[in-house]
Amino acid sequence: MNPDPLVNLLVSQEQRSVLKKLSSSMPDVILNDRQICDFELLATGVFSPLKGFMKQIDYESVLDRMRLESKELWPIPICLDIQDSLACTLETGQSVALRDPEGFLLGIMNIEDIWPLDMEKEALAIYGTQDKYHPGVDYLYNKSGKTYIGGEIQAVNLPIHSDFKQIRNTPAEVQKTFAKLGWKRIVGFQTRQPIHRPQFEMTIQAMQKARANLLLLPIAGVTKPGDFDHFTRMRCYQKVAAHYPPDTYVLNLLPLAMRMAGPREAILHMIIGKNFGCTHFVIGHDHASPGNDSDNTPFYKYDEAIELTREITRELNVETVTFKEMVYLPFEDEYKIAGQVPENVDTISFNGTDIQKRIRNGKRVPDWATFPEVIQELQKSYPPPSKQGLTIFCTGLSGAGKSTIAKILYSKFLEIGTRPVTLLDGDIVRRNLSSELNFSKEHRDINVNRIGFVAAEITKNRGVAICAPIAPYEKTRTRIRKSIEAHGGFFEVHVATPITECEKRDRKGMYAKARAGLLKGFTGVDDPYEDPTNPELRIDTTSLTPDEAAQQVMLFISRKGFI
């Protein structure tokens, strides 16, 4: 197979010097993690034939027909979203400097189009849902800017990566490796999870079916929230690699920001595989799916990705190697495709998500499910709960008893003495970390976000963070939960003492001032407190002493294995 020409947006050394000078007079667009991934894949040709962030005509065509305006197959928008406050200062024909969060110049983009995104249309077209349980939909509604700018880019620098440099190769470099090895048939396998025994068996069978060598493309960009980090996964891949026959595979990191768009994303992965030189590509039964929606129903049908990709193999000139669920046969000690097992044979269904849950909960993973070296690597990064960090996040009205409970918990964990402990009371943080903030709604939210950030860092480093802000907004608390649960335990404690009781305890007279109109935006009076929808604990301290309330928290955490 002669692959199509690859796009290369990196400018020459001479152009780089000129563009660097010109960039100082251009408006800056600071790219987030997802946009940096998109930029790198555009620049290096992984997203060939795209030459920049999409214009509106391509965007609309992709949504409606899964094709660019030029009629070429493309399933997912690759767009640059920005905030409206920046968008109103820009106009078409203008050039902007694309930078990372530290100000490092990545490239120049000539703005050819500016348009407002249609969240509802994009969510339904790309993800088939508006359910914010879907990480792609959540990004669209809660994290994305609401204006798109599109145009070709000139890449001045690639994003800086300090890790695994030897296996961060461009499609052109990987294709040269294949040519050097004399490989003509290559099957691609993209994964965001560690390779366990079912996936290993799948890759071996794929190589046999396609009579091909293997290109492993593990994701090193943005994956599903809660996934193992790519450092841990890479160590696992390197351990598993020893189980493949020599000179039968190439391992290459893919800095892709996954949209988890199921069938449409499966097509994108096939296009990426083709650009790397694959002649075949593995598509699983639940390819690129985020799992279940808010009603616990799968976002995508069981074989939807397999069926959709099968329709476009001829156009892409890439064959699919499809697999349904792999199940374990305990008496035969082997894995087989579920549909190929006779009815009277016992099987066990045990996937990567099951293993991930067991690792995070400190439970034993059966030897038949994965390789012992993989378990060792996962346990290095994700020890049992008793050795993980954790955050106790007490939230409730002023006067509910949060701070008193938090101080008792702080003493209890210091008494246990197995981890460093930090108390992040709302007032303490405001004095020491947020002294420049006032008590407006926006600034109160900033203060809570700062508490969440510090708690996440403490948890990541296996300490205990005990937080006691009012934190009145569910959206903010949910965001903090997600950032912390990726690293350790998160226990939301709703101190649900009624406002009538809180007002009785009001030694500073804050409620009285708010009732009299002397304080504006006071939570519970003229600014709402949104009750947590699903806290780990809900405690009313009306008839409980602080010690009794703290004991409930300690007992709950102990049952979860964190003490």
Disulfide bonds with the S-S distance in Angstrom:
none
